[in-house]
């Protein structure tokens, strides 16, 4: 049976998230926060873009921008819940949109320069 990298990464990420849910039920909250973060990163890692010949630097730059935004949202959500600090919706949206645009432009510039 052939398993591609996408399926394996998603399955591992979902297994880690389920393990984190069981640790929440058991009352181990420090471990569960770390496991949720690792599981979220694995699930987001499944969306890592695979470069093809027909994709230009702008397409890959946008894909990397989305990937970094997914990772950032996962990290931000669990760091907020772990530290107890509250952020408003406007702050989270502003941080995420700024990071996404900056990452997209930087990766587009790097890939254009590299090619």
MMTF fields as JSON, N, C-alpha, C and O atoms, coordinates in Angstrom:
{
  "mmtfVersion": "1.0.0",
  "mmtfProducer": "UNKNOWN",
  "numBonds": 459,
  "numAtoms": 460,
  "numGroups": 115,
  "numChains": 1,
  "numModels": 1,
  "chainsPerModel": [1],
  "groupsPerChain": [115],
  "chainIdList": ["A"],
  "bondAtomList": [4, 2, 8, 6, 12, 10, 16, 14, 20, 18, 24, 22, 28, 26, 32, 30, 36, 34, 40, 38, 44, 42, 48, 46, 52, 50, 56, 54, 60, 58, 64, 62, 68, 66, 72, 70, 76, 74, 80, 78, 84, 82, 88, 86, 92, 90, 96, 94, 100, 98, 104, 102, 108, 106, 112, 110, 116, 114, 120, 118, 124, 122, 128, 126, 132, 130, 136, 134, 140, 138, 144, 142, 148, 146, 152, 150, 156, 154, 160, 158, 164, 162, 168, 166, 172, 170, 176, 174, 180, 178, 184, 182, 188, 186, 192, 190, 196, 194, 200, 198, 204, 202, 208, 206, 212, 210, 216, 214, 220, 218, 224, 222, 228, 226, 232, 230, 236, 234, 240, 238, 244, 242, 248, 246, 252, 250, 256, 254, 260, 258, 264, 262, 268, 266, 272, 270, 276, 274, 280, 278, 284, 282, 288, 286, 292, 290, 296, 294, 300, 298, 304, 302, 308, 306, 312, 310, 316, 314, 320, 318, 324, 322, 328, 326, 332, 330, 336, 334, 340, 338, 344, 342, 348, 346, 352, 350, 356, 354, 360, 358, 364, 362, 368, 366, 372, 370, 376, 374, 380, 378, 384, 382, 388, 386, 392, 390, 396, 394, 400, 398, 404, 402, 408, 406, 412, 410, 416, 414, 420, 418, 424, 422, 428, 426, 432, 430, 436, 434, 440, 438, 444, 442, 448, 446, 452, 450, 456, 454],
  "bondOrderList": [1, 1, 1, 1, 1, 1, 1, 1, 1, 1, 1, 1, 1, 1, 1, 1, 1, 1, 1, 1, 1, 1, 1, 1, 1, 1, 1, 1, 1, 1, 1, 1, 1, 1, 1, 1, 1, 1, 1, 1, 1, 1, 1, 1, 1, 1, 1, 1, 1, 1, 1, 1, 1, 1, 1, 1, 1, 1, 1, 1, 1, 1, 1, 1, 1, 1, 1, 1, 1, 1, 1, 1, 1, 1, 1, 1, 1, 1, 1, 1, 1, 1, 1, 1, 1, 1, 1, 1, 1, 1, 1, 1, 1, 1, 1, 1, 1, 1, 1, 1, 1, 1, 1, 1, 1, 1, 1, 1, 1, 1, 1, 1, 1, 1],
  "groupList": [{"groupName": "UNK", "atomNameList": ["N", "CA", "C", "O"], "elementList": ["N", "C", "C", "O"], "formalChargeList": [0, 0, 0, 0], "bondAtomList": [1, 0, 2, 1, 3, 2], "bondOrderList": [1, 1, 2], "singleLetterCode": "X", "chemCompType": "L-PEPTIDE LINKING"}],
  "groupTypeList": [0, 0, 0, 0, 0, 0, 0, 0, 0, 0, 0, 0, 0, 0, 0, 0, 0, 0, 0, 0, 0, 0, 0, 0, 0, 0, 0, 0, 0, 0, 0, 0, 0, 0, 0, 0, 0, 0, 0, 0, 0, 0, 0, 0, 0, 0, 0, 0, 0, 0, 0, 0, 0, 0, 0, 0, 0, 0, 0, 0, 0, 0, 0, 0, 0, 0, 0, 0, 0, 0, 0, 0, 0, 0, 0, 0, 0, 0, 0, 0, 0, 0, 0, 0, 0, 0, 0, 0, 0, 0, 0, 0, 0, 0, 0, 0, 0, 0, 0, 0, 0, 0, 0, 0, 0, 0, 0, 0, 0, 0, 0, 0, 0, 0, 0],
  "groupIdList": [1, 2, 3, 4, 5, 6, 7, 8, 9, 10, 11, 12, 13, 14, 15, 16, 17, 18, 19, 20, 21, 22, 23, 24, 25, 26, 27, 28, 29, 30, 31, 32, 33, 34, 35, 36, 37, 38, 39, 40, 41, 42, 43, 44, 45, 46, 47, 48, 49, 50, 51, 52, 53, 54, 55, 56, 57, 58, 59, 60, 61, 62, 63, 64, 65, 66, 67, 68, 69, 70, 71, 72, 73, 74, 75, 76, 77, 78, 79, 80, 81, 82, 83, 84, 85, 86, 87, 88, 89, 90, 91, 92, 93, 94, 95, 96, 97, 98, 99, 100, 101, 102, 103, 104, 105, 106, 107, 108, 109, 110, 111, 112, 113, 114, 115],
  "secStructList": [7, 7, 7, 7, 2, 2, 2, 2, 2, 2, 2, 2, 2, 2, 2, 2, 2, 2, 2, 2, 2, 2, 2, 2, 2, 2, 6, 7, 2, 2, 2, 2, 2, 2, 2, 2, 2, 2, 2, 2, 2, 2, 2, 2, 2, 6, 6, 7, 7, 7, 7, 7, 6, 6, 7, 7, 2, 2, 2, 2, 2, 2, 2, 2, 2, 2, 2, 2, 2, 2, 2, 2, 2, 2, 2, 2, 2, 2, 2, 2, 2, 2, 2, 7, 7, 7, 7, 7, 2, 2, 2, 2, 2, 2, 2, 2, 2, 2, 2, 2, 2, 2, 2, 2, 2, 2, 2, 2, 2, 2, 2, 2, 2, 2, 7],
  "xCoordList": [0.845, 0.0, 0.887, 1.742, 0.672, 1.46, 0.777, -0.414, 1.539, 1.024, 1.872, 3.094, 1.218, 1.972, 2.254, 1.712, 3.099, 3.528, 2.363, 2.307, 1.441, 0.292, -0.561, -0.917, -0.886, -1.728, -1.028, -1.649, 0.259, 1.004, 1.096, 0.943, 1.345, 1.449, 0.109, 0.057, -0.963, -2.286, -2.678, -3.239, -2.387, -2.734, -1.948, -2.507, -0.657, 0.155, -0.34, -0.417, -0.672, -1.164, -2.478, -2.663, -3.39, -4.674, -4.506, -5.218, -3.561, -3.304, -2.75, -3.133, -1.862, -1.299, -2.377, -2.397, -3.273, -4.361, -5.309, -5.778, -5.593, -6.421, -5.725, -6.371, -4.413, -3.657, -3.72, -3.807, -3.675, -3.793, -5.175, -5.299, -6.212, -7.564, -7.684, -8.333, -7.069, -7.09, -6.311, -6.683, -5.237, -4.479, -5.248, -5.058, -6.113, -6.973, -7.969, -8.221, -8.532, -9.473, -8.775, -9.371, -7.512, -6.759, -6.321, -5.914, -6.396, -6.056, -4.624, -4.165, -3.905, -2.509, -2.527, -2.35, -2.74, -2.961, -1.677, -1.725, -0.546, 0.702, 1.089, 1.487, 0.968, 1.297, 0.304, 0.685, -0.953, -1.96, -1.739, -1.964, -1.305, -1.043, 0.085, 0.007, 1.127, 2.256, 1.833, 2.212, 1.055, 0.609, -0.341, -0.277, -1.223, -2.098, -1.269, -1.565, -0.24, 0.61, 1.341, 1.378, 1.92, 2.644, 1.683, 2.01, 0.505, -0.475, -0.956, -1.126, -1.178, -1.585, -0.509, -0.81, 0.743, 1.837, 1.954, 2.257, 1.717, 1.751, 0.616, 0.819, -0.571, -1.695, -1.417, -1.675, -0.897, -0.551, 0.587, 0.65, 1.485, 2.577, 2.081, 2.77, 0.896, 0.318, -0.053, -0.193, -0.212, -0.546, 0.692, 0.566, 1.878, 3.097, 3.065, 2.804, 3.32, 3.203, 4.304, 5.459, 3.93, 4.889, 5.1, 4.149, 6.321, 6.619, 6.527, 7.079, 5.834, 5.793, 6.42, 6.671, 6.66, 7.353, 6.493, 7.025, 5.179, 4.308, 4.027, 3.579, 4.285, 4.014, 5.099, 6.291, 4.679, 5.617, 5.95, 5.37, 6.876, 7.26, 6.113, 6.058, 5.199, 4.086, 3.13, 2.626, 2.879, 1.994, 2.625, 1.949, 3.901, 4.586, 4.712, 4.638, 4.898, 4.949, 3.639, 3.628, 2.532, 1.216, 0.993, 0.413, 1.449, 1.291, 2.09, 1.596, 3.306, 4.109, 3.518, 3.598, 2.925, 2.251, 1.101, 0.926, 0.311, -0.787, -0.263, -0.814, 0.807, 1.352, 1.873, 1.585, 2.614, 3.146, 2.001, 2.07, 0.954, -0.211, -0.911, -1.321, -1.052, -1.655, -0.844, -1.397, 0.469, 1.348, 1.271, 1.23, 1.25, 1.182, -0.134, -0.138, -1.249, -2.543, -2.58, -3.099, -2.035, -1.988, -1.143, -1.561, 0.031, 0.893, 0.248, 0.32, -0.375, -1.003, -2.178, -2.344, -2.979, -4.141, -3.721, -4.311, -2.719, -2.324, -1.472, -1.497, -0.721, 0.026, -0.904, -0.644, -1.987, -2.967, -3.664, -3.84, -4.061, -4.763, -3.814, -4.242, -2.555, -1.598, -1.178, -1.015, -1.002, -0.567, -1.732, -1.539, -2.93, -4.092, -4.262, -5.156, -3.434, -3.571, -4.674, -4.79, -5.469, -6.543, -6.183, -5.662, -6.469, -6.283, -7.634, -8.426, -7.885, -9.117, -9.058, -7.987, -10.225, -10.294, -9.537, -8.925, -9.578, -8.867, -7.36, -6.657, -6.855, -5.415, -4.963, -3.94, -5.725, -5.359, -5.439, -4.552, -6.491, -6.63, -5.518, -4.975, -5.184, -4.107, -2.759, -2.002, -2.453, -1.196, -1.124, -0.102, -2.208, -2.219, -2.138, -1.382, -2.896, -2.871, -1.513, -0.997, -0.946, 0.375, 1.429, 2.241, 1.411, 2.382, 2.213, 3.198, 0.971, 0.716, 1.233, 1.87, 0.962, 1.402, 2.921, 3.536, 3.528, 4.984, 5.658, 6.627, 5.155, 5.734, 5.566, 6.481, 4.399, 4.159, 5.119, 5.693, 5.293, 6.184, 7.65, 8.384, 8.066, 9.46, 9.742, 10.782, 8.815, 9.058, 8.956, 9.687, 8.073, 7.999, 9.297, 9.817, 9.818, 11.074, 12.225, 13.057, 12.28, 13.356, 13.257, 14.266, 12.066, 11.921, 12.164, 12.678, 11.805, 12.084, 13.578, 14.105, 14.256, 15.703, 16.421, 17.42, 15.916, 16.537, 16.41, 17.321, 15.267, 15.026, 15.698, 15.624],
  "yCoordList": [-1.184, 0.0, 1.242, 1.411, 2.095, 3.316, 4.444, 4.698, 5.11, 6.246, 7.456, 7.431, 8.514, 9.713, 10.545, 10.282, 11.538, 12.36, 13.159, 13.376, 13.596, 14.368, 13.543, 14.01, 12.322, 11.463, 11.108, 11.108, 10.807, 10.445, 11.617, 11.429, 12.817, 13.99, 14.315, 14.626, 14.247, 14.519, 13.478, 13.822, 12.206, 11.156, 11.313, 11.152, 11.626, 11.838, 13.048, 13.007, 14.118, 15.318, 15.077, 15.525, 14.366, 14.079, 13.125, 13.241, 12.178, 11.271, 12.039, 11.764, 12.992, 13.791, 14.681, 14.869, 15.232, 16.054, 15.206, 15.664, 13.983, 13.088, 12.734, 12.667, 12.507, 12.249, 13.454, 13.297, 14.647, 15.859, 15.961, 16.383, 15.576, 15.608, 14.628, 14.932, 13.463, 12.506, 13.024, 12.746, 13.772, 14.321, 15.448, 15.679, 16.154, 17.157, 16.472, 16.94, 15.355, 14.604, 14.07, 14.026, 13.666, 13.141, 14.246, 13.956, 15.504, 16.619, 17.102, 17.862, 16.682, 17.109, 18.249, 18.022, 19.465, 20.591, 21.106, 21.588, 21.025, 21.497, 20.632, 21.142, 19.341, 18.424, 18.587, 18.522, 18.797, 18.911, 20.151, 20.111, 21.248, 22.459, 22.224, 22.66, 21.543, 21.259, 20.277, 20.442, 19.264, 18.288, 18.907, 18.576, 19.805, 20.498, 21.329, 21.36, 21.991, 22.802, 21.929, 22.254, 20.828, 19.932, 19.302, 19.203, 18.879, 18.311, 19.325, 19.002, 20.555, 21.607, 21.909, 22.161, 21.886, 22.112, 20.969, 21.2, 19.746, 18.62, 18.704, 18.432, 19.077, 19.223, 20.371, 20.249, 21.469, 22.589, 22.199, 22.678, 21.331, 20.861, 20.041, 19.933, 19.461, 18.742, 19.658, 19.208, 20.935, 21.914, 22.581, 23.536, 22.091, 22.656, 22.501, 21.405, 23.553, 23.466, 22.605, 22.653, 21.829, 21.048, 21.771, 22.032, 22.083, 22.885, 22.041, 20.944, 22.564, 21.92, 22.859, 24.03, 22.339, 23.113, 24.281, 25.348, 24.093, 25.132, 26.273, 27.34, 26.064, 27.11, 28.171, 27.862, 29.401, 30.503, 30.914, 30.394, 31.84, 32.298, 32.968, 32.889, 33.623, 34.289, 33.272, 33.494, 32.167, 31.125, 30.466, 30.237, 30.166, 29.539, 30.514, 30.1, 31.788, 32.784, 32.873, 32.987, 32.821, 32.836, 31.566, 31.613, 30.442, 29.177, 29.197, 28.764, 29.691, 29.778, 30.794, 30.608, 31.865, 32.828, 32.193, 32.447, 31.362, 30.659, 29.679, 29.573, 28.96, 27.969, 28.644, 28.179, 29.706, 30.404, 30.991, 31.01, 31.467, 31.992, 30.9, 31.134, 29.712, 28.599, 28.233, 28.011, 28.172, 27.845, 28.939, 28.645, 30.188, 31.304, 31.309, 31.553, 31.045, 31.021, 29.902, 30.082, 28.759, 27.64, 28.007, 27.783, 28.563, 28.964, 30.058, 30.021, 31.023, 32.126, 31.653, 32.103, 30.761, 30.272, 29.546, 29.751, 28.713, 27.953, 28.769, 28.523, 29.73, 30.573, 31.513, 31.835, 31.956, 32.792, 31.99, 32.475, 30.763, 29.967, 29.518, 29.343, 29.332, 28.865, 29.999, 29.774, 31.205, 32.327, 33.062, 33.758, 32.924, 33.593, 35.025, 35.722, 35.483, 36.846, 36.862, 35.934, 37.9, 37.995, 39.024, 40.099, 38.673, 39.574, 39.758, 38.821, 40.957, 41.22, 40.664, 40.335, 40.563, 40.03, 40.91, 40.407, 42.22, 43.132, 42.948, 43.024, 42.708, 42.491, 41.196, 41.167, 40.133, 38.851, 38.923, 38.423, 39.539, 39.676, 40.543, 40.232, 41.622, 42.486, 41.788, 41.907, 41.064, 40.321, 39.258, 39.116, 38.512, 37.425, 37.957, 37.425, 38.987, 39.544, 40.169, 40.017, 40.865, 41.462, 40.392, 40.495, 39.364, 38.284, 37.571, 37.212, 37.366, 36.668, 37.462, 36.901, 38.742, 39.57, 39.686, 39.578, 39.903, 40.033, 38.735, 38.762, 37.596, 36.308, 36.037, 35.53, 36.373, 36.161, 36.99, 36.488, 38.249, 39.111, 38.679, 38.683, 38.309, 37.872, 36.563, 36.423, 35.6, 34.335, 34.51, 33.852, 35.378, 35.659, 36.305, 35.942, 37.264, 37.907, 36.911, 36.914, 36.057, 35.07, 34.072, 33.767, 33.56, 32.589, 33.222, 32.557, 34.493, 35.182, 35.38, 35.258, 35.688, 35.885, 34.561, 34.51, 33.495, 32.18, 31.595, 30.917, 31.854, 31.284, 32.122, 31.823],
  "zCoordList": [0.0, 0.0, 0.0, 0.869, -0.975, -1.088, -0.318, -0.496, 0.534, 1.295, 0.928, 1.066, 0.459, 0.108, 1.356, 2.43, 1.197, 2.338, 2.919, 4.129, 2.076, 2.555, 3.514, 4.596, 3.115, 3.955, 5.25, 6.313, 5.174, 6.379, 7.352, 8.559, 6.843, 7.708, 8.357, 9.547, 7.595, 8.149, 9.188, 10.228, 8.918, 9.87, 11.17, 12.255, 11.069, 12.275, 13.057, 14.285, 12.354, 13.022, 13.746, 14.877, 13.089, 13.733, 14.913, 15.91, 14.804, 15.929, 17.124, 18.261, 16.887, 17.979, 18.595, 19.812, 17.773, 18.312, 19.16, 20.202, 18.731, 19.547, 20.86, 21.905, 20.811, 22.03, 22.967, 24.185, 22.398, 23.209, 23.847, 24.997, 23.107, 23.67, 24.833, 25.835, 24.709, 25.818, 27.018, 28.157, 26.785, 27.917, 28.604, 29.798, 27.871, 28.5, 29.428, 30.538, 28.96, 29.783, 31.036, 32.112, 30.89, 32.025, 32.983, 34.109, 32.558, 33.435, 33.321, 34.174, 32.289, 32.094, 31.077, 29.88, 31.555, 30.642, 30.001, 28.87, 30.668, 30.062, 28.867, 27.819, 29.034, 27.942, 26.794, 25.626, 27.123, 26.067, 25.214, 24.004, 25.819, 25.031, 24.043, 22.894, 24.479, 23.586, 22.492, 21.333, 22.852, 21.86, 20.841, 19.657, 21.288, 20.339, 19.349, 18.154, 19.855, 18.977, 17.97, 16.784, 18.424, 17.514, 16.5, 15.318, 16.956, 16.032, 15.018, 13.842, 15.467, 14.529, 13.506, 12.339, 13.934, 12.988, 11.986, 10.815, 12.432, 11.501, 10.485, 9.301, 10.94, 10.008, 9.031, 7.834, 9.543, 8.655, 7.717, 6.585, 8.181, 7.326, 6.152, 5.138, 6.274, 5.152, 4.006, 2.869, 4.292, 3.256, 2.654, 1.888, 2.992, 2.431, 0.918, 0.421, 0.186, -1.27, -1.88, -1.456, -2.867, -3.64, -4.963, -5.699, -5.246, -6.43, -7.7, -7.776, -8.669, -9.976, -10.997, -10.714, -12.154, -13.18, -13.673, -13.979, -13.752, -14.305, -13.327, -13.746, -12.016, -11.037, -11.079, -11.071, -11.124, -11.108, -9.683, -8.73, -9.538, -8.195, -7.442, -6.214, -8.152, -7.474, -6.848, -5.747, -7.537, -7.021, -5.796, -4.793, -5.877, -4.756, -3.588, -2.431, -3.871, -2.806, -2.051, -0.826, -2.782, -2.134, -1.321, -0.237, -1.84, -1.107, 0.191, 1.232, 0.135, 1.357, 2.336, 3.55, 1.81, 2.679, 3.441, 4.632, 2.755, 3.418, 4.457, 5.553, 4.11, 5.044, 6.31, 7.413, 6.177, 7.352, 8.178, 9.407, 7.511, 8.245, 9.045, 10.182, 8.465, 9.2, 10.433, 11.509, 10.266, 11.393, 12.452, 13.647, 12.024, 12.968, 13.739, 14.945, 13.065, 13.739, 14.769, 15.871, 14.413, 15.361, 16.574, 17.71, 16.348, 17.451, 18.293, 19.522, 17.645, 18.357, 19.208, 20.342, 18.677, 19.423, 20.69, 21.751, 20.587, 21.765, 22.718, 23.924, 22.212, 23.138, 23.899, 25.058, 23.256, 23.949, 25.043, 26.16, 24.716, 25.722, 26.828, 27.969, 26.518, 27.523, 28.465, 29.664, 27.937, 28.772, 29.416, 30.412, 28.874, 29.44, 28.971, 29.452, 28.047, 27.519, 26.47, 25.67, 26.475, 25.492, 24.427, 24.723, 23.213, 22.076, 21.405, 21.313, 20.943, 20.221, 18.812, 18.303, 18.19, 16.831, 15.844, 14.901, 16.06, 15.156, 15.262, 14.254, 16.467, 16.644, 15.976, 15.293, 16.175, 15.578, 14.06, 13.367, 13.54, 12.095, 11.512, 10.452, 12.199, 11.723, 11.718, 10.754, 12.783, 12.831, 11.745, 11.074, 11.575, 10.595, 9.17, 8.358, 8.858, 7.502, 7.184, 6.076, 8.15, 7.927, 7.697, 6.778, 8.538, 8.381, 7.05, 6.405, 6.637, 5.383, 4.181, 3.29, 4.162, 3.034, 3.015, 1.954, 4.169, 4.23, 3.806, 3.048, 4.286, 3.912, 2.429, 1.779, 1.888, 0.466, -0.379, -1.345, -0.018, -0.8, -0.686, -1.674, 0.521, 0.7, -0.032, -0.675, 0.064, -0.632, -2.145, -2.886, -2.616, -4.051, -4.538, -5.593, -3.766, -4.166, -4.155, -5.063, -3.134, -3.069, -4.214, -4.85, -4.489, -5.58, -6.945, -7.844, -7.119, -8.386, -8.563, -9.669, -7.467, -7.526, -7.757, -8.475, -7.151, -7.241, -8.632, -9.105, -9.306, -10.642, -11.661, -12.852]
}
